[in-house]
Amino acid sequence: MDDDLVPQVKRYAESRDITLGKAVSELARRGLHAPLRTRMVNGFHVVELPTGSPVVTSEHIEKLEEELD
């Protein structure tokens, strides 16, 4: 876990009277099940990613396709 998250997760755990591990698990589950934000562009659903998300290039797609073969 990154150092900047430790105090926040500790506060979360203390406010709920749970262990740090349980707090991390709850927060991870919440993040994994968060709905994706989308918008329509020319009839297609486009996922709106947070600022700073990595760019997915056609080279990335090609590499993933090769791994599937």
N, C-alpha and C positions, 0 to 999 in steps of 0.2 A: 504494500500500500504506500502511496506517495506521502511524504512527510506532511504536506499541507492538508491532507485529509484526516490525519489522526485526531486532531482536536475536535473536528466537526463530528466524526464518528463517535468519539468518546462522549461528547455532549448528547448525541442522539441516544446512545446506550444508557447513559445515566438518567436521562429524562424518562426512559421507559423501564428502568430497573432491570436491564438485561445485560448479558455479557457482551464484550466487544465483538467476539466472533459471531454471536447471534445478530448483532446490529449490522455487521458487514453483510451477512447472509440476507437479511431483510432488505437492505438497501440495494444489493445486487439484484435480487428478485424483482424489486420494484422497477429498477432500470431496465431489466430484460423484458419486462412485460408492458413497458410504456408504449402507448400507441404511436405509430409513425405519423408525422405531419406531412400531408401531401397537398398538392394543388394541381389543377388541370392545366396542361399546356398542349394546345392543338389536339385535344381529345385524349391525351395520355396523362395518367397519374404520375406526377414527378415528386419524389421524396425531397422534403426540405431538410437539409442537414444543418447542424449547428455551425456557426462560424469557426473556422480553423480545422474543419474536417478534412481528411486527406482527399486529394483529387483522384478520381478513378479514370485512368486513361484507356485508350483502346489497347495499348500494350498490356495493361493489367488484365483486361478481358481475354486477350489472346493467350496469355500465360495460363489463366484459369481453365480455358477451354482445352489447352494442351494437356494439362494435368488430368482432365476428365477422360481423355482418350486412352 
